[in-house]
Amino acid sequence: MKITRLYKNVSQKEQELFDSYLPSKIEQVESLMTHFQDDSVSLDVKMEKYDKHDAYDVEFVLKMPMKTMKSKEASHGITKAVDLAKDRLIVQLKKFQSQIRQDQLNARRHSSIRKPEIHEKVSESVEQELRVEV
């Protein structure tokens, strides 16, 4: 997974704290992305500091071949904002994966080659009615 970091209005010390804390949280996202190739998934992480409110805004943008997911959170602490944004992203990923699994199961159910016996009986009765009318 390709990771891109963007910073806005952040001091060097805050950036170092963010860079040291982020890899441990990204591991949880990477563990859910095992079905995709490493070069097909990218994660953009943006961090911005608001001086007026003394708060940090963290945004994760996960780009996959099928879908793009975003999660954004603001908090007064860097680590708390990262945790909240990561948790939102993981919830979206799990929901998306369960949806894919459900779609695959539904596709398997509808791909039966053999016709049910009900259809065979109905078609036989229709053929008999047609023979009688002719």
Secondary structure, 3 states (H helix, E strand, C coil): CEEEEEEECCCHHHHHHHHHHHHHHHHHHHHHCCCCCHHHCEEEEEEEEECCCCEEEEEEEEECCCCEEEEEEEECCHHHHHHHHHHHHHHHHHHHHHHHHHHHHHHHHCCCCCCCHHHHHHHHHHHHHHHHHC
